[in-house]
Amino acid sequence: MKKRRAHQLEQIMTLREVARYLGLHVMTVYKLTREGRVPAAKIGGQWRFKRDVLDEWLETQMHQHTT
């Protein structure tokens, strides 16, 4: 049970972690998130992202721009 919980926590990312993950500036990710262009949830006044949702979103974005 502890491993599963730890894995779930690893999947929840902060704005800074997402910026690092995507290779973008923090303010760019913040702006895109506020505009609803990046999937996220605002919890307690802070943006949170799920890694698997981001990966799916990125795949979709990449396929849209190559066809």
C-alpha positions in Angstrom: 0.0 0.0 0.0 2.9 2.4 0.8 4.5 1.8 -2.6 1.2 2.6 -4.4 0.8 5.8 -2.4 4.4 6.9 -3.1 3.8 6.2 -6.8 0.7 8.4 -6.8 2.5 11.2 -5.1 5.3 11.0 -7.7 2.7 11.6 -10.4 1.4 14.8 -8.8 3.6 17.7 -10.0 4.1 21.3 -9.1 4.3 24.2 -11.6 8.1 24.2 -11.3 8.4 20.5 -11.8 6.2 20.7 -14.9 8.3 23.6 -16.3 11.4 21.5 -15.8 9.8 18.4 -17.3 8.6 20.3 -20.4 11.8 22.4 -20.7 9.9 25.6 -20.4 10.1 28.7 -18.3 7.9 28.6 -15.2 6.0 31.7 -16.3 5.2 30.2 -19.7 3.7 27.1 -18.0 1.8 29.4 -15.6 0.4 31.4 -18.4 -0.6 28.4 -20.5 -2.2 26.8 -17.4 -4.2 29.9 -16.6 -5.5 30.0 -20.2 -6.6 26.4 -19.8 -4.2 25.2 -22.5 -2.4 22.8 -20.1 -4.4 20.3 -18.0 -4.2 21.1 -14.3 -6.2 21.6 -11.2 -5.9 24.5 -8.8 -5.8 23.1 -5.2 -5.5 25.5 -2.2 -4.4 28.3 -4.5 -1.6 26.3 -6.2 -1.6 24.5 -9.5 -1.1 20.8 -9.6 -0.6 18.5 -12.5 -0.8 14.7 -13.0 2.2 13.3 -15.0 0.2 10.8 -16.9 -2.4 13.4 -17.9 0.4 15.7 -19.1 2.0 12.8 -21.1 -1.3 12.1 -22.8 -1.9 15.9 -23.5 1.7 16.2 -24.9 1.1 13.2 -27.2 -2.1 14.7 -28.5 -0.4 18.1 -29.0 2.4 16.4 -31.0 0.1 14.4 -33.2 -2.0 17.5 -34.0 1.0 19.4 -35.2 2.4 16.7 -37.3 -0.7 15.9 -39.4 
